[in-house]
Amino acid sequence: MKYIVPDSRSVPDIYRRRFVQGVAAGGVLLGLGAWPTSALALPSTQTVTGLAPVLAGTKFDLSIAETAVNFTGAARMATTINGSLPAPTLRWREGETVTIRVTNHLKVSSSMHWHGIILPYQMDGVPGLSFTGIAPGETFTYRFKVGQSGTYWYHSHSGFQEQTGMYGAIIIDPAIPENIRVDRDYVVQLSDWTDEDPMAVFAKLRKMSAYYNFKQPTVADFSRDVGDMGMKGALGKRRMWNRMRMNPTDLADLSAYTYTFLMNGTTPDDNWTASFKPGERVRLRFISSGTQSFFDVRIPDLKMTVVQVDGVNVEPVTVDEFRFGPGETYDVIVEPKDDRAYTLFAQDMGRSGFARGTLTSRPGLEAEVPSVDKIEWLTMRDMMGNMAGMAGMSEMAGMDHSAHAMTGDAAMADMTGANAVHVRHARTEYGPSVDMRVDAPRTNLDDPGIGLRNNGRRVLTYADLHTIGGPLDSRGAEREIELHLTGNMERYTWSFDGLEFGKSTPIHFRHGERLRVILHNDTMMTHPMHLHGMWSEQETADGEFLARRHTISVQPAQRISFLVTADALGRWAWHCHLLYHMDAGMFREVVVA
């Protein structure tokens, strides 16, 4: 039985919205009959994700299929799991072995990747590396022992199925009860939806990378620059960007022009809502499942205490706002004292739109929804790193486009003290797939990023994160691997060291070795980098341990490092978690042998 969303023009708006909330928010099983007997739906007192069901136990049956949804007034087909968007939340327990039977009812191959879960590579769910994929009509059985706890998620690793709705949350209860005590516990899964065919979106980006960017410099911006720096300075600034053929507001490839930003599968108008009683401690498990979107999250008038990042407990830090990219998870505790409502506000980094929900003490209460912040231009420090002595507007305005960054002795002379690093550009970076190189990267981790600096709010940075208990491995690095994140904006190609995946060879880790990985961002965009199968233990520029991560976002012109213990035999994926960047080539295979 197939359910079809009726044409919204023939349905009164109030009923259409209720239908959308029931179907698109994941609350209805469409054509799948009763729930599998091997999984239990938890009672409402447990963690919930909007209307998506919560399944617990050790045995699960998941069904991949197409389901009709309507987020915008137009019916579209989504890729769903058990007819739900988001997919059902899976609740496991540390130390137990889970068995998950995944059946593919699509006409094309599919897969399921357990993001951030440490497991045998054959269970990782990446077609072409860990297995061949799940063919139409077939069932693949995942089976592995759960050796960790915390908040994680799962999604397709085939084509653009993640973009069309195939993602869900994972909550793993610790074997020993944790010290985080709360009265209520909610998953808040953020994502982005487009009514367009993702292949059509990708084709447009390949033809014109700024196709969806409507935050272009305006006459008003030029007039403001004239007032701030005079006509000569304003003309020099504009000439500089024109010579580089780059856009200072190109923070994200996709925007609200095509995206509807969702919170637990619910549009801002439909307003996902969670309840509390004044004085309670509420845990919000934020999961960034956006295909191509960074979210800046805040709850006006309510402080958030970050207690867990990427499933691992960190020393609590209280903030007003945090940014996270696709793949990352942040658990926060809030303690609302008043009998009122609060808005959960998550604006995209490109400042084109937002996802929104409500935390309320009584049904029907809503709080004011903030306006999206004004977009900020990328600075020369974002573009070129620590080039303070040479990145003035007058010098940059005359820069030759073929360089795109200061090079050689002049650039290195600008590097002093703790910022001094030896940059090793691979020969493969000097080709048509690379339009920019940074020779003087910044290494600071106390920068919240473009659009969040000096905004009057306390914003979380990577420098604030400290995993409780320290690193898993006390050894220092035996060797270093340096990789550069590269791209060509006009061609819309993305790569490591100037090589797209199809032109690259695997990276080899020796089994058991301890190595330092350096990621150097030579592009003007932030990349959330995800290494499968092993923990990435992020460190400061001075080599001090910070936090255990599975996804690390690297800002423009930034250089970060982390330690890895190569304790997982097999073939693993390593890629940018911006799906269109990964598909355009920013993907590598890692072989541990």
N, C-alpha and C positions, 0 to 999 in steps of 0.2 A: 504493500500500500504506500503510495507516495502522496505526501501532503504538499499542496501548492499554495503559496501566499496569494490571496486575491489581489487584484489590481487596486492600489491604494486610492485611486480616483473614485472608485465605486463604493468605498467604505468611509463612513464618517470618521473624522480625524481621531476622536477620542477612542473609538473602537480599534482603529488601525494601530494606535500607539499601544493599546493593551495587547493586541495580537503580537506586535513586534516584541514587546517586553516578555511575553510568554514564550515565543518561538526563538527570536534572535538572542535573547539573554540566556538561553540554554535551559529553560525550565520544563520543556516538554520533550518526551521521547517520541520521535517521529517514525512510525512504521517499524519499530523494533520489538514490539510486544513487551513482555515483562522483563525486569532486570535479570541478568544472569544469576543463577542460584549460588555461584561461587563468590559473589561479592555482596557485601551488606551495605545498605544505605544507613549512614549514621543518624542518630536522632538529632533534632534541631538544636540541642544544647552544644553540639560539637561544632568544629570549624565549618563554615559554609562559604560558598563562593556565589554570591547572587542567588540565582535559582538553579545553578548547576549542581548535580548530585555529588555527594561525597561517598566514595567506595572504600571500604577497609577490609583488611584480611591478608591472606597470603596468596590467594588465587583470584585472577581477574580475567574476564572476557571482554575485549574491546573490539568494536566494530567500526571500521572506517567506511564512510559513505557520503553521498551528497545530500544536502538538506536545503530546502528553500528558506531564505531569510529576507528580511526587509528592514534595513537600517535608515534608508534615505527617502522612502516613498516609492522605491522601485524594487521589484522582486529580483533576487539574484540567488545563485546556487553557491552554498558554502561547502567546504570540506569539513565534516564533523566526525566526532568520535562518540558513539552511542547516541547520535542525534542531538548532541549538546554543544553549544558554543558559549563560553569555553567548554572544553571537554571535562568530563567528571574529574573532580579532585581525587587523587589516589592517596590513601593514608596507609603507610607502612610502619613497621617497628624495627629499630636497629637490632641487628643480630639475627633476624628471621630471613628465611629464603622465600622470595616471591616468584610466582609463576604467572606470566601474563600472556594470554593467547590473543594475538591480534589478527583479525580477519579483514581482508581487503575486499570491499564490495565496489571499488571504483573500476573504471575501464582502463586505468593506467596503473603502473607499479607505485607502491607506496613504501613507507618505513616509519619507524618510531624511534626517536633518540631521547634518552633519559639525561637531560642536561645537568651536568655537574655531578652525576652519580659515578662513583668509582666502581668499575666492574670489569669483567673480562672483555677484551676487545670484540669478541664474536657477538656480544650482547649490546654493543654500543649503538647499533642501528644506523650506520652510514653506508648506503649502497656504494659498491665499488671498492670499499675498504674492509669493512667488517663482515659484510654479507652481500648477497646479490639483490636484496630488496624483497618486498612482498608482492608477488605477481597478482594480477586480478583473479579473484576467486580463491586465493590461497590463504592459509593461516600460518603465521610464524609464531613460535613459542619462545618467549624470552624467559630465562630462569637464571637468577643470580642471588647471592647473599647480600643483604643490605648491611654495609659496614659503616654507616654514618647516620647523622640525624640532622634535622633542620628543614628549611624551606627550599624547594627546588621546583623544577617544572619539566614538562616533556612536550615534544613537538615533532612534526614530520621533518625529515631531512631529504625529502624528494621534491624536486621542482620548486614550484611556488605554493605548495600546499599549506605551508605555515601562514602565508599571506591570506589565504582564503579560509582560515578559521581553525586549523588543526593544531591546537595547543591546549594544555591544561596544567594544573598545579599538582605538586607532590608535597606532602607533609610527612616527615619521618619522625616519629616519636622516639626519644632517646631510650636506651635500655635502662639507664638510671635516671630517675626523674630529675629534670633540670631545675635550676634555681630561679628561672624566670616564672614568676607567679602572676597570673592574670585572671580576671573575671570573665572576659570575653575574648574571642579569638576569631579574626576574620582574614580571609585571603582577599587581597585587592590586586587583581591581575589587569594590567594595562596593555592595550593593544591598538592597532590601527587597521581600519577596514577600508577597502576601495571597491566601488561598484565596477571599476574597469577590470578587464582581463589583465592579470599581472604581466603576461607576455607583451601586451600592448603598452603597458607602463614602461617596461624594460626597453622596448623598441624606441619609445619617445626619448628616454634618457640617453640612449646610444646616439640618437640624432642630435639632441640638444640637451645637455646636462642640466641647464637651468630652466627647462620647460615648465616645471611646477613652482618655480620661485617667483612670487609676485611682490616680494619685498625688495624691489630694485631701488637704487639711489634716485632721488627725485630732485626737482628744482628747489623744493623747500630745504632739502638736505644741503644743496650747494649754497643756498643763501645763508644757512646757518653756519657753514664753514667759512664763508666770506666774513661773517660777523666775528667768528672766533679767531681766524688766522689771516684775514686780509685776502684780497683778490688773488695776489700772487700765490699765496700758500694754498688757497682753495683750488686754483687751477692746477697747481703742481700735484696736489693730492689726486684730483680726478685724472690727470694725465698719467700718473703712476699706474693706477688701476687699469686704464685703457691699454697701456703698453704691455702690461702683464697678461692682458686678456682674461682677467679674473674678476669675480664679483665679490665685493667685501661683505655682502649679506648672504652668501651661499653657505649657510650653516647646515642645511639638510637638503637632500635631493628631492624629497617629497613633502607635500604640505597639505593643509586642509582644503586646498583646491580639489584634491582627489580623495583625501583621507577623511574618514569619520573616526574620531578618537573614542575608544571604548574603555569603560571601567567594568570589569566582570561581564563583558559582553553587552553592556548597556550604554546607550548614547547619552550625551549630556542632558538632552531634553527629558529622557526617561528616568534619569537621576537614580542610580543605584543607591540604596539606603540601608544603613545598619544602625542598630539601636544600642543604647547604653543607659545606665542609671548613674546620676551624678555621684562622683566619688569612686567609681569603678576604675580599675586598670584594664585598658583595652589594648590587645595586641593586633597590629595591622601588618600582615605579611605582604609587602609590596613585591610584585613580580613584574619585571619589564619584558613583556612579550611582544613589543612593537617590532614589526618587520624591519622598519627603517627609521624609527623614531626614538630620540632621547626625550625623556620626560623630566621636568623640573617640578617636584612635588612639595606642596606645603598645605597646611591646615590653618588658615588665618585664625588668630587668637588662641591657638593651641600649640604648645611646644611638643616636639617629638623627640623621644630618647631612642637613639639607634642602639639596638642590643645584639643584632645578628646581621651579617653580610655574607651573601653567597652560601647560606646554610651553616655558617660557623659563628659562634658567639664572639663578640668583641667587647672590649671595655666600653661601658655605656657612655655615650656622648649625646648631649642635648642640643638640638638645632631647631631652626625655623623652617629649613628647606634643604632638600638634597636633589642632586641630579643623578640619574642612572640610565644606562644604555641597554639595548637589547641583550638579554641573557642574564643580567644582574638581578639579584634579589636583596631587598633590605627589609628587615623586621624592625618595627618601631613600637614603643609603648607610649600611649597617650593616657592622660588622667583628667578627663573633663570634669570640672567641679560644678558647673552651672546647669540649670534646667533649661537647655536651649539646643539649637542645632549648630553644627559646624560643617563647612564645605570642605570636602577632600578635593583639592584642586591640583591638576597635573597638566601644565601647559607644555607644548612641544618646544624644543630648543629653537626652532625656527620662528617661534612666536606667531604661528598662523592659526592656532586653535588649541583646544584643551579637552581632556577627559574630566568628568566631574561626578562626584557622588556626595552623599550626605551622611553624617554621623549625628544621630538625633536622640534626644531623651524621650520624645513623644511622637507618635505617628502624626504625619501631616506638617510637621515643622520643617522649614527650610531656612538656610542662611544665605546671606548675600554671596553671589558668585563674583569673584574679582575679575577685573578686566585683564586681558593678556598684556604682559609687559611690552614696552617698546623694544623693537629689535635693535641690537647694537652691531656696529660694524666690526669686522675683524681688524685687529691692530697689526702693526708691523712685527710686534713680538709674537703674535699668533702665527704670522706668516714665516718669519725668519729666525725666531728664537732670540738668543742673547746677542743681538746686534746693536745694542744701544748707541754705540759710538758711530755707527755707520748707516743706521736705518732711518735717518731724518728724511723728511719729505723731499727736500731739494735733491739729495743724492738719489733716492729711490725713483724720483720722477724721471731721471735720466738713465735708469738702468736698462741695459739691453735685455730684450725678452728671452734671448737664448740662454741666459744665465739663470734668471729667476731666483737666484740666491747668491749672496757674496761668496766667493770661493777663494781658496789658496791662503797665502800668508796673511793677507789683510783680514780675512775672516777670523783666523785663529788668533790674531793679535788682540781681538776683542774679547777673547775668552780668558778669564782670570780666576784665580782662587778656586773655590769649590765647584764653580761652573765649568771649569776646564775639562774637556773630554777629547779623546782622540776619535774622530769620526772616520769610519771606514766605509766608503761608498763602493759597492760592487761594480765591476765593469759593466754588468748588465743594466745598471741604472742609466747609462748614457745611451738611451735609445728612444724610439717613438712612444713607448709606453710610459715614459716619465716626463712630466712637464715642469717639475720643480724638485730642487734638492736643498736641504738645510744643512749647512756646515757648522752652525753654532747653536745647537739645540738647547732648549731650557730643560733643566732637570728637577725643577721644584715641583712638589706635590701639594703645596698649600694653596693652589689656585683653583677656585671652584669652576672656572671656565667662562667663556664669553657669555655675556648676558646676566651673569650672577655676581659679578664683581661690584663691591661697594653699593649694593642695592638696599642697604639699611636693614637687612635680615642676616641672621646668623646662618651661614650656608656651610654644609658639610664639605670637607675636602678629603682626598685620600690620605693626607698627612694626619688626619684625625683618627684613622682606623687602626686599632691594635688588637690582633687576635689574642684571646685569653689563652695562656699556656705556652705561647711562643711557637717556634717552628716545629714541624714534625721530625725534622732531621737536623741535627746539630752540626753536621759537617759543612765545611766551606766548599766553594766551587772548585772542581777539578779542572774545568775548562769553560770557555765562554763561546756562546753563539750569538752573533749580532745579525739581526734582520731589519731591513728598512721597509716601512709601509709606504708604498709608492702608487702613483696613479697619473692619469692624464685626463683632466676634466673635460676637455673638448671631445676626446675620443670615448669618454666614459669607460676607461679601462682601469682596473685596480689589481694590485699585484704585491708580491714580496720581491724586493730587490730588482724591480723592473720586469719580473717574469710572471706572466699569468700562469694559472695552474697547469694549463695544457702544455706549456713550454718548460715547466719546472721538473726537477727531480726530487725524490724524497729527502727529508732531513733525517739524519741517523743519530739516535741516542744509544749509547752503550748501556745494556741492562745493568742496573744497580748504581750507575754513576750519578754524581751530584754535579749539576752544571748551572751556570748562570746564563740566562737568556736576556738579551738586550733588544728592546724594540724601539726603533727610531722612526718617528713619524715625519716623513718628507712631504706630507700633503697638508692642505688647508682644512681638512675635515677631521672630526674625532672618530676613531675606530674602536669599537668594543671587540677585543681580541679574546677568542675562546680556544683554549687548548683542551682537547678531549683526553680523558683517561687518567690525568695526573694533576695534582694540585700545583698551582702557581703561587709561590710564596714571595709576595711583593716586598721589596726593600727600598730604603731611602737611597739617595745618590751617594751616601757615605757607606752603604752596605749594611745598614741596620734593618733587622726584620720588622715588618709592619703587619701584614695581614695575609692570611691564606685565602686565595681567590680561585675561581674557575673562569671568570671573565674579567678582563681589565681594560678599561677605556683609556686610550692614549690620545691626548689632545694634540692639536696642530703644533708642529715644530717642537714637540716634546720627546724626551728620551727617558724611558723607564727601564727598570730591570727587575727580574725576579729569579728565584732559585727553584729548580725542579729536581726531584729525585726520580730517576727513570726506572721505576719499580714495576712498570706495567708492560709486559711483553705484548707485541703485536703491532698492528697498523692503526694509526690514529689520525684524526682530522685536526687541523689547526687553521682557523679562519677568522675573518671579520664577521661579526654577527649581524651586520647590516646585510640583509639577504641579497639585495641587488649588487652589493659590492662583492659578496662571495661568489655570486653567479658570474660576475664580470671578471673574476680571476684572483681575488685576494683569498686564496686557499692553498694550503700545502699539506702534503702527507708527511707524517712523522712515523718512522719505523724504529721501534725499540727491540733490539736483538742482542 
